[in-house]
Amino acid sequence: MKTKSDKNRKSTKPANFIPLEEAVKQSRQQVVENHKTYLNSGLATMLGLLDFDKQFVRAEGVYVWDSNGVKYMDFLGAYGALNTGHNHPQILAAIDQVKGMPNLLQVSLGTVVAALAKNLALVTPGDLQRSFICNSGAEAVEGALKLARAASGRQKLIYCEGSFHGKTLGALAVTGRGKYQKVFQPLVPGCTAVPYGDLDSLTEELKKEDTAAFILEPIQGEGGIIIPPPGYLAEARKICSQYGTLLIIDEIQTGLGRTGKLFACQHDGITPDIMCLAKSLGGGVMPVGAYITTDEIWKKAYGGMDKALLHTSTFGGNTWAAAAAIASLEIILEENLPQKAGETGAYLLQGLTRLKERYPLIKDVRGRGLMAGIEFNQPGSMASKISFGLATRLSEEYLGSLVAGELMNKHHIITAYTLNNPNVIRLEPPLGVTKEQIDIVLGALEDIFTKHRGFLSAAKSGAKSIIRSFIKK
């Protein structure tokens, strides 16, 4: 209750401050202007080129609605963070259930996070037991790298070309694309890349017996949905054990049912020494990340009171986030979403393969479960005269974005290209997606490929979208 002195006290709120009740009512143009002025202006401009700067105001399950009331199917799924769909009522109810509890209270042992850690130990493979709960995938990777160095006493870290593990300094040092590393050099020292799927190159590095950890994605997501050769993960596991190197499996995008198993490494029957999780762990509602390791490795790094505070997080394991994570795990297990992803994912890949057989625009179709990628062939020089070369530059490296633009603006289906291979668009819908919804996407793709049988046509269409965006804005 406000006292008399409170009422007489002059507000220090600056002019034009936007309270929450007005923030949610901003127009699309106001949102764009605020992003360009106060956030990432380059990103806002880039999204605007293909009319990707729409304002979405409602979300449920597989669907989102824009400020004009248009309904879209979300087949991007926040890069694998929406395995349970948008705003799952069970996850929202879980947060309501704990909203009266302390959310942040460091001088205590969190009640809900204790249950989350036990649940993670129960559902992960092998003898993985001890978790560190944090806020994001990059933070989980950072923690895993630190754990590996602390537990092994070694410094060197091996990663794969084409990989993506995050953009914080340590995670970026083991991310396999120079574009993201170059301007931040020098990165964390002692990191060496090997080709993905190449066991000989990995062995050459590990036999020096100076490597703390080999960090690996079971499927390279941002690399373009790249699946390794059969047996690669199992052999990598053996080689790491042989030379005393810890194996870190990054399941941030592939985990929690996405590929048809609860964890993608289970397709190969292996258990890593450290597993990284995030994205859909928070149910698409709260930011939650984690790594989990064995009791033995944890004690080597952080055993005892003198080491207990070497790696901590202020917001990691907060009550609301932990509740959302428990609810997310419950839904994934109770609704058997991994099995659903395997079945509907096979249906999706069959449909995409049929399109590949008919349309030369498609170079390759790859995937497992509901993690699918469509790679496009490079265009020739015929498109060089279009839009003063603008469309050519886009189509040479970003043909995927042109197709994604067509899907978004003409068919109301949300997708995006992969960061390390922009000529690949990904399809990662919520795991409850139906075959009927997949048929709509396949039909939309067929319509695009039928109309744009040549690269020139696709580039022209992309250029028109860009020009229209400039005219409108």
Stockholm file with secondary structure:
# STOCKHOLM 1.0

chainA/1-473         MKTKSDKNRKSTKPANFIPLEEAVKQSRQQVVENHKTYLNSGLATMLGLLDFDKQFVRAEGVYVWDSNGVKYMDFLGAYGALNTGHNHPQILAAIDQVKGMPNLLQVSLGTVVAALAKNLALVTPGDLQRSFICNSGAEAVEGALKLARAASGRQKLIYCEGSFHGKTLGALAVTGRGKYQKVFQPLVPGCTAVPYGDLDSLTEELKKEDTAAFILEPIQGEGGIIIPPPGYLAEARKICSQYGTLLIIDEIQTGLGRTGKLFACQHDGITPDIMCLAKSLGGGVMPVGAYITTDEIWKKAYGGMDKALLHTSTFGGNTWAAAAAIASLEIILEENLPQKAGETGAYLLQGLTRLKERYPLIKDVRGRGLMAGIEFNQPGSMASKISFGLATRLSEEYLGSLVAGELMNKHHIITAYTLNNPNVIRLEPPLGVTKEQIDIVLGALEDIFTKHRGFLSAAKSGAKSIIRSFIKK
#=GR chainA/1-473 SS CCCHHHHHSCCCCCTTCCCHHHHTTCCHHHHHHHHHHHSCHHHHHHHHHTTCCCCEEEEEBTEEEETTCCEEEESSHHHHTCTTCBTCHHHHHHHHHHTTSCSCCSSSCCHHHHHHHHHHHHHSSTTCCEEEEESSHHHHHHHHHHHHHHHHSCCEEEEETTCCCCSSHHHHHTCSCHHHHGGGCSCSSSEEEECTTCHHHHHHHHTTSCEEEEEECSSBTTTTSBCCCTTHHHHHHHHHHHTTCEEEEECTTTTTTTTSSSSGGGGGTCCCSEEEECGGGGTTTSCCEEEEECHHHHHHHHCSGGGTTSSCCSSTTCHHHHHHHHHHHHHHHHTTHHHHHHHHHHHHHHHHHHHHHHCTTEEEEEEETTEEEEEECCCCGGGGGGGGGHHHHHHHHHHHHHHHHHHHHHHCEECEEETTEEEEEEECCCTTCCHHHHHHHHHHHHHHHHHTCSHHHHHHHHHHHHHHHHHHC
#=GC SS_cons         CCCHHHHHSCCCCCTTCCCHHHHTTCCHHHHHHHHHHHSCHHHHHHHHHTTCCCCEEEEEBTEEEETTCCEEEESSHHHHTCTTCBTCHHHHHHHHHHTTSCSCCSSSCCHHHHHHHHHHHHHSSTTCCEEEEESSHHHHHHHHHHHHHHHHSCCEEEEETTCCCCSSHHHHHTCSCHHHHGGGCSCSSSEEEECTTCHHHHHHHHTTSCEEEEEECSSBTTTTSBCCCTTHHHHHHHHHHHTTCEEEEECTTTTTTTTSSSSGGGGGTCCCSEEEECGGGGTTTSCCEEEEECHHHHHHHHCSGGGTTSSCCSSTTCHHHHHHHHHHHHHHHHTTHHHHHHHHHHHHHHHHHHHHHHCTTEEEEEEETTEEEEEECCCCGGGGGGGGGHHHHHHHHHHHHHHHHHHHHHHCEECEEETTEEEEEEECCCTTCCHHHHHHHHHHHHHHHHHTCSHHHHHHHHHHHHHHHHHHC
//
